[in-house]
């Protein structure tokens, strides 16, 4: 599933193409990709056609594009919300380029600074979606608006408004394992299985270490490693294991070549040389070094 780096790469790729553009035509090929939209396909098409797009924004794994709907001011602030799900792709194409057979939604955009482009939402497994949603106050920064369906999602650690002290305080009150906490998008967003495993390996913390036993210095180390891992993945275009994650130009990321723990079961730990193992965890797997990442008891 695309995590923060992959979604941010898509957001950054879309920005120069869509910010300031106007939607000139919309096609919905599979209504299942509108299941989070409050209304039928015809409503989505009517509200998007003629809409003016602003710069895309992101929180955690959610991406949205604020829109000025047809008719201009006086309407409630809205946004086109994009969730990539497990296999969603947002691709920029020339208007006459062949469409992928798995294209679910497509729209043409006209921009004053570049030729007409086509935006295709391609989704193999149809877990992703597009929808129009109203924008509401985020609650922690005055004037900051987020889609209502994103309002419960915490800020991510790459966000300038992320509150480290508040995160540490909430983490200390949790009664769970540290990886479960990292995957809780209401506590800290944008981290999925891949980057949780990588950050925990870098911080030498076992995935099932109880949060209550994690000292403040170790929690700070972990958050620092989370940021380092996410930053490196961003620089390398995200993680691609197959063609299900591509950037807006249809290119793969290459952070998979830099993984130390995730997917490395049976390979030697880059730090100590013992074998990385994989254990079942929340209907997925956790990858770690049993020597470097031992569960520590509280002092």
BATORDO-239719 format. One record per residue (C-alpha): x, z, y; residue number from 1. Coordinates in steps of 0.1 Angstrom, whole numbers. Each point is the difference from the previous one (the first is absolute). Layout:
! residues N
<site xx="X" zz="Z" yy="Y" pos="NUM"/>
...
//
This chain:
! residues 299
<site xx="0" zz="0" yy="0" pos="1"/>
<site xx="14" zz="-9" yy="34" pos="2"/>
<site xx="13" zz="32" yy="18" pos="3"/>
<site xx="10" zz="6" yy="36" pos="4"/>
<site xx="30" zz="-24" yy="1" pos="5"/>
<site xx="-19" zz="-29" yy="-15" pos="6"/>
<site xx="-30" zz="5" yy="24" pos="7"/>
<site xx="23" zz="3" yy="30" pos="8"/>
<site xx="18" zz="-32" yy="-9" pos="9"/>
<site xx="-34" zz="-18" yy="-1" pos="10"/>
<site xx="-11" zz="16" yy="33" pos="11"/>
<site xx="32" zz="-10" yy="17" pos="12"/>
<site xx="-2" zz="-35" yy="-13" pos="13"/>
<site xx="-36" zz="-4" yy="12" pos="14"/>
<site xx="5" zz="14" yy="35" pos="15"/>
<site xx="16" zz="-31" yy="18" pos="16"/>
<site xx="-26" zz="-23" yy="-17" pos="17"/>
<site xx="-32" zz="20" yy="6" pos="18"/>
<site xx="5" zz="21" yy="31" pos="19"/>
<site xx="-20" zz="-19" yy="27" pos="20"/>
<site xx="-14" zz="-25" yy="-24" pos="21"/>
<site xx="-37" zz="-10" yy="-3" pos="22"/>
<site xx="-17" zz="-4" yy="-34" pos="23"/>
<site xx="-15" zz="-35" yy="-1" pos="24"/>
<site xx="-14" zz="-2" yy="-35" pos="25"/>
<site xx="-6" zz="24" yy="-29" pos="26"/>
<site xx="-5" zz="-7" yy="-37" pos="27"/>
<site xx="-9" zz="27" yy="-26" pos="28"/>
<site xx="6" zz="-14" yy="-35" pos="29"/>
<site xx="-6" zz="33" yy="-18" pos="30"/>
<site xx="-23" zz="26" yy="14" pos="31"/>
<site xx="15" zz="27" yy="-22" pos="32"/>
<site xx="29" zz="2" yy="24" pos="33"/>
<site xx="-25" zz="12" yy="27" pos="34"/>
<site xx="-12" zz="30" yy="-20" pos="35"/>
<site xx="12" zz="24" yy="28" pos="36"/>
<site xx="-18" zz="-20" yy="27" pos="37"/>
<site xx="-33" zz="14" yy="11" pos="38"/>
<site xx="-21" zz="-32" yy="-3" pos="39"/>
<site xx="-2" zz="-33" yy="-18" pos="40"/>
<site xx="25" zz="-28" yy="1" pos="41"/>
<site xx="-20" zz="-18" yy="27" pos="42"/>
<site xx="3" zz="31" yy="23" pos="43"/>
<site xx="38" zz="0" yy="-5" pos="44"/>
<site xx="3" zz="-37" yy="7" pos="45"/>
<site xx="-22" zz="2" yy="32" pos="46"/>
<site xx="19" zz="30" yy="14" pos="47"/>
<site xx="34" zz="-15" yy="-7" pos="48"/>
<site xx="-6" zz="-35" yy="12" pos="49"/>
<site xx="10" zz="-1" yy="37" pos="50"/>
<site xx="16" zz="34" yy="-1" pos="51"/>
<site xx="32" zz="5" yy="19" pos="52"/>
<site xx="27" zz="19" yy="-19" pos="53"/>
<site xx="24" zz="26" yy="13" pos="54"/>
<site xx="34" zz="12" yy="-15" pos="55"/>
<site xx="-4" zz="12" yy="-36" pos="56"/>
<site xx="5" zz="37" yy="-6" pos="57"/>
<site xx="6" zz="21" yy="-31" pos="58"/>
<site xx="-4" zz="35" yy="-13" pos="59"/>
<site xx="15" zz="7" yy="-34" pos="60"/>
<site xx="-12" zz="-28" yy="-23" pos="61"/>
<site xx="-29" zz="-11" yy="23" pos="62"/>
<site xx="4" zz="-29" yy="24" pos="63"/>
<site xx="-24" zz="-9" yy="27" pos="64"/>
<site xx="-4" zz="-25" yy="29" pos="65"/>
<site xx="-20" zz="11" yy="30" pos="66"/>
<site xx="-25" zz="-27" yy="10" pos="67"/>
<site xx="-19" zz="-9" yy="31" pos="68"/>
<site xx="-32" zz="-13" yy="-15" pos="69"/>
<site xx="-18" zz="-31" yy="12" pos="70"/>
<site xx="-18" zz="9" yy="32" pos="71"/>
<site xx="29" zz="20" yy="14" pos="72"/>
<site xx="-1" zz="35" yy="15" pos="73"/>
<site xx="-30" zz="24" yy="-4" pos="74"/>
<site xx="3" zz="0" yy="-38" pos="75"/>
<site xx="12" zz="29" yy="-20" pos="76"/>
<site xx="37" zz="-1" yy="-7" pos="77"/>
<site xx="6" zz="-16" yy="-34" pos="78"/>
<site xx="28" zz="-11" yy="-23" pos="79"/>
<site xx="5" zz="-23" yy="-29" pos="80"/>
<site xx="12" zz="24" yy="-27" pos="81"/>
<site xx="22" zz="-14" yy="-28" pos="82"/>
<site xx="8" zz="20" yy="-32" pos="83"/>
<site xx="24" zz="-18" yy="-24" pos="84"/>
<site xx="-11" zz="20" yy="-30" pos="85"/>
<site xx="22" zz="-8" yy="-31" pos="86"/>
<site xx="7" zz="-36" yy="6" pos="87"/>
<site xx="-13" zz="-11" yy="34" pos="88"/>
<site xx="20" zz="-25" yy="21" pos="89"/>
<site xx="-6" zz="-11" yy="36" pos="90"/>
<site xx="17" zz="-34" yy="4" pos="91"/>
<site xx="5" zz="-22" yy="31" pos="92"/>
<site xx="-5" zz="-37" yy="-8" pos="93"/>
<site xx="-4" zz="-33" yy="18" pos="94"/>
<site xx="-37" zz="-10" yy="2" pos="95"/>
<site xx="4" zz="-29" yy="-25" pos="96"/>
<site xx="22" zz="19" yy="-25" pos="97"/>
<site xx="-13" zz="3" yy="-35" pos="98"/>
<site xx="-19" zz="32" yy="-7" pos="99"/>
<site xx="10" zz="24" yy="-27" pos="100"/>
<site xx="-28" zz="1" yy="-26" pos="101"/>
<site xx="-2" zz="38" yy="4" pos="102"/>
<site xx="-7" zz="-3" yy="37" pos="103"/>
<site xx="-30" zz="23" yy="7" pos="104"/>
<site xx="-3" zz="-2" yy="38" pos="105"/>
<site xx="14" zz="-25" yy="25" pos="106"/>
<site xx="-1" zz="-5" yy="37" pos="107"/>
<site xx="15" zz="-23" yy="25" pos="108"/>
<site xx="15" zz="13" yy="32" pos="109"/>
<site xx="8" zz="-18" yy="33" pos="110"/>
<site xx="28" zz="15" yy="22" pos="111"/>
<site xx="11" zz="-11" yy="35" pos="112"/>
<site xx="37" zz="1" yy="-11" pos="113"/>
<site xx="0" zz="-17" yy="-34" pos="114"/>
<site xx="-20" zz="-25" yy="-20" pos="115"/>
<site xx="-31" zz="9" yy="-20" pos="116"/>
<site xx="7" zz="20" yy="-31" pos="117"/>
<site xx="-19" zz="11" yy="-30" pos="118"/>
<site xx="0" zz="36" yy="-12" pos="119"/>
<site xx="-7" zz="3" yy="-38" pos="120"/>
<site xx="-9" zz="33" yy="-17" pos="121"/>
<site xx="11" zz="-6" yy="-36" pos="122"/>
<site xx="-8" zz="27" yy="-26" pos="123"/>
<site xx="5" zz="-4" yy="-38" pos="124"/>
<site xx="-16" zz="33" yy="-11" pos="125"/>
<site xx="-26" zz="3" yy="28" pos="126"/>
<site xx="8" zz="37" yy="7" pos="127"/>
<site xx="9" zz="-9" yy="36" pos="128"/>
<site xx="-25" zz="-7" yy="28" pos="129"/>
<site xx="-8" zz="-11" yy="35" pos="130"/>
<site xx="-26" zz="15" yy="22" pos="131"/>
<site xx="-11" zz="5" yy="36" pos="132"/>
<site xx="0" zz="37" yy="10" pos="133"/>
<site xx="-6" zz="20" yy="32" pos="134"/>
<site xx="30" zz="16" yy="16" pos="135"/>
<site xx="-1" zz="38" yy="6" pos="136"/>
<site xx="23" zz="26" yy="16" pos="137"/>
<site xx="28" zz="10" yy="-24" pos="138"/>
<site xx="-4" zz="36" yy="11" pos="139"/>
<site xx="37" zz="9" yy="5" pos="140"/>
<site xx="11" zz="-24" yy="28" pos="141"/>
<site xx="-24" zz="-6" yy="29" pos="142"/>
<site xx="-11" zz="-36" yy="3" pos="143"/>
<site xx="14" zz="-10" yy="-34" pos="144"/>
<site xx="-27" zz="-19" yy="-19" pos="145"/>
<site xx="-1" zz="-6" yy="-38" pos="146"/>
<site xx="-27" zz="-15" yy="-22" pos="147"/>
<site xx="-26" zz="25" yy="-12" pos="148"/>
<site xx="10" zz="-6" yy="-37" pos="149"/>
<site xx="36" zz="8" yy="9" pos="150"/>
<site xx="-7" zz="31" yy="21" pos="151"/>
<site xx="6" zz="24" yy="-30" pos="152"/>
<site xx="34" zz="-15" yy="-7" pos="153"/>
<site xx="30" zz="20" yy="12" pos="154"/>
<site xx="27" zz="-15" yy="21" pos="155"/>
<site xx="30" zz="-14" yy="-19" pos="156"/>
<site xx="36" zz="13" yy="4" pos="157"/>
<site xx="11" zz="-31" yy="19" pos="158"/>
<site xx="-27" zz="6" yy="27" pos="159"/>
<site xx="14" zz="14" yy="32" pos="160"/>
<site xx="-29" zz="24" yy="3" pos="161"/>
<site xx="6" zz="14" yy="-35" pos="162"/>
<site xx="3" zz="38" yy="3" pos="163"/>
<site xx="28" zz="13" yy="-23" pos="164"/>
<site xx="-8" zz="37" yy="6" pos="165"/>
<site xx="-37" zz="-5" yy="-8" pos="166"/>
<site xx="9" zz="-19" yy="-31" pos="167"/>
<site xx="24" zz="28" yy="-13" pos="168"/>
<site xx="-27" zz="26" yy="8" pos="169"/>
<site xx="-27" zz="-18" yy="-20" pos="170"/>
<site xx="24" zz="-8" yy="-28" pos="171"/>
<site xx="8" zz="37" yy="-4" pos="172"/>
<site xx="-37" zz="8" yy="-4" pos="173"/>
<site xx="-6" zz="-25" yy="-28" pos="174"/>
<site xx="-2" zz="12" yy="-35" pos="175"/>
<site xx="11" zz="-31" yy="-18" pos="176"/>
<site xx="31" zz="-20" yy="-11" pos="177"/>
<site xx="21" zz="-16" yy="27" pos="178"/>
<site xx="-7" zz="-36" yy="-12" pos="179"/>
<site xx="-37" zz="6" yy="1" pos="180"/>
<site xx="4" zz="12" yy="35" pos="181"/>
<site xx="20" zz="-31" yy="11" pos="182"/>
<site xx="-27" zz="-22" yy="-15" pos="183"/>
<site xx="-28" zz="18" yy="19" pos="184"/>
<site xx="-8" zz="-24" yy="28" pos="185"/>
<site xx="-18" zz="28" yy="20" pos="186"/>
<site xx="32" zz="19" yy="2" pos="187"/>
<site xx="26" zz="-28" yy="5" pos="188"/>
<site xx="-9" zz="-36" yy="-3" pos="189"/>
<site xx="18" zz="-32" yy="-11" pos="190"/>
<site xx="18" zz="14" yy="-30" pos="191"/>
<site xx="-8" zz="-13" yy="-34" pos="192"/>
<site xx="15" zz="4" yy="-35" pos="193"/>
<site xx="31" zz="-21" yy="7" pos="194"/>
<site xx="12" zz="17" yy="32" pos="195"/>
<site xx="-10" zz="34" yy="-12" pos="196"/>
<site xx="22" zz="-3" yy="-30" pos="197"/>
<site xx="29" zz="-14" yy="21" pos="198"/>
<site xx="-2" zz="27" yy="26" pos="199"/>
<site xx="-2" zz="28" yy="-25" pos="200"/>
<site xx="30" zz="-14" yy="-19" pos="201"/>
<site xx="20" zz="-2" yy="33" pos="202"/>
<site xx="-10" zz="36" yy="8" pos="203"/>
<site xx="7" zz="12" yy="-35" pos="204"/>
<site xx="-35" zz="15" yy="-4" pos="205"/>
<site xx="-20" zz="-2" yy="-32" pos="206"/>
<site xx="-34" zz="-17" yy="4" pos="207"/>
<site xx="-19" zz="30" yy="-13" pos="208"/>
<site xx="18" zz="26" yy="21" pos="209"/>
<site xx="-27" zz="23" yy="14" pos="210"/>
<site xx="-4" zz="-4" yy="37" pos="211"/>
<site xx="-2" zz="37" yy="5" pos="212"/>
<site xx="35" zz="4" yy="-13" pos="213"/>
<site xx="15" zz="-27" yy="22" pos="214"/>
<site xx="21" zz="16" yy="28" pos="215"/>
<site xx="-2" zz="-12" yy="35" pos="216"/>
<site xx="36" zz="-15" yy="-1" pos="217"/>
<site xx="-8" zz="-19" yy="-33" pos="218"/>
<site xx="-33" zz="-12" yy="16" pos="219"/>
<site xx="19" zz="-13" yy="30" pos="220"/>
<site xx="25" zz="-17" yy="-23" pos="221"/>
<site xx="-29" zz="-17" yy="-19" pos="222"/>
<site xx="-17" zz="-12" yy="32" pos="223"/>
<site xx="33" zz="-14" yy="12" pos="224"/>
<site xx="5" zz="-18" yy="-33" pos="225"/>
<site xx="-35" zz="-14" yy="1" pos="226"/>
<site xx="8" zz="-15" yy="34" pos="227"/>
<site xx="33" zz="-14" yy="-12" pos="228"/>
<site xx="-16" zz="-16" yy="-30" pos="229"/>
<site xx="-29" zz="-15" yy="20" pos="230"/>
<site xx="24" zz="-12" yy="27" pos="231"/>
<site xx="22" zz="-17" yy="-25" pos="232"/>
<site xx="-29" zz="-16" yy="-18" pos="233"/>
<site xx="-13" zz="-13" yy="34" pos="234"/>
<site xx="34" zz="-15" yy="7" pos="235"/>
<site xx="-1" zz="-18" yy="-34" pos="236"/>
<site xx="-35" zz="-13" yy="4" pos="237"/>
<site xx="-17" zz="24" yy="-24" pos="238"/>
<site xx="0" zz="1" yy="-38" pos="239"/>
<site xx="-11" zz="-30" yy="-21" pos="240"/>
<site xx="-1" zz="1" yy="-38" pos="241"/>
<site xx="-21" zz="-31" yy="-3" pos="242"/>
<site xx="-20" zz="-25" yy="22" pos="243"/>
<site xx="-27" zz="26" yy="8" pos="244"/>
<site xx="18" zz="12" yy="31" pos="245"/>
<site xx="11" zz="-26" yy="25" pos="246"/>
<site xx="5" zz="1" yy="37" pos="247"/>
<site xx="-21" zz="-22" yy="24" pos="248"/>
<site xx="23" zz="-30" yy="-8" pos="249"/>
<site xx="-4" zz="4" yy="-37" pos="250"/>
<site xx="35" zz="15" yy="-5" pos="251"/>
<site xx="9" zz="29" yy="-23" pos="252"/>
<site xx="17" zz="33" yy="11" pos="253"/>
<site xx="32" zz="9" yy="-17" pos="254"/>
<site xx="1" zz="39" yy="1" pos="255"/>
<site xx="-6" zz="-1" yy="-38" pos="256"/>
<site xx="38" zz="-7" yy="-3" pos="257"/>
<site xx="7" zz="34" yy="18" pos="258"/>
<site xx="-21" zz="23" yy="-22" pos="259"/>
<site xx="17" zz="30" yy="-14" pos="260"/>
<site xx="-28" zz="16" yy="-20" pos="261"/>
<site xx="-33" zz="-19" yy="0" pos="262"/>
<site xx="-1" zz="-24" yy="-29" pos="263"/>
<site xx="35" zz="9" yy="-11" pos="264"/>
<site xx="-9" zz="20" yy="-32" pos="265"/>
<site xx="28" zz="-4" yy="-26" pos="266"/>
<site xx="26" zz="-9" yy="27" pos="267"/>
<site xx="27" zz="24" yy="11" pos="268"/>
<site xx="-7" zz="22" yy="30" pos="269"/>
<site xx="21" zz="-15" yy="29" pos="270"/>
<site xx="11" zz="36" yy="9" pos="271"/>
<site xx="8" zz="18" yy="-33" pos="272"/>
<site xx="-1" zz="-27" yy="-27" pos="273"/>
<site xx="-27" zz="16" yy="-21" pos="274"/>
<site xx="-29" zz="-21" yy="-10" pos="275"/>
<site xx="-30" zz="-4" yy="23" pos="276"/>
<site xx="-33" zz="10" yy="-18" pos="277"/>
<site xx="-36" zz="-9" yy="6" pos="278"/>
<site xx="-28" zz="25" yy="-6" pos="279"/>
<site xx="-38" zz="-5" yy="2" pos="280"/>
<site xx="-14" zz="11" yy="33" pos="281"/>
<site xx="-35" zz="-5" yy="15" pos="282"/>
<site xx="-7" zz="-31" yy="-20" pos="283"/>
<site xx="33" zz="-15" yy="10" pos="284"/>
<site xx="37" zz="10" yy="-5" pos="285"/>
<site xx="26" zz="22" yy="16" pos="286"/>
<site xx="36" zz="-11" yy="-2" pos="287"/>
<site xx="27" zz="26" yy="5" pos="288"/>
<site xx="34" zz="14" yy="-11" pos="289"/>
<site xx="-6" zz="31" yy="-22" pos="290"/>
<site xx="35" zz="13" yy="9" pos="291"/>
<site xx="0" zz="-6" yy="38" pos="292"/>
<site xx="-37" zz="8" yy="5" pos="293"/>
<site xx="-7" zz="33" yy="-17" pos="294"/>
<site xx="-29" zz="22" yy="8" pos="295"/>
<site xx="13" zz="30" yy="20" pos="296"/>
<site xx="-16" zz="34" yy="0" pos="297"/>
<site xx="-7" zz="17" yy="32" pos="298"/>
<site xx="25" zz="27" yy="11" pos="299"/>
//
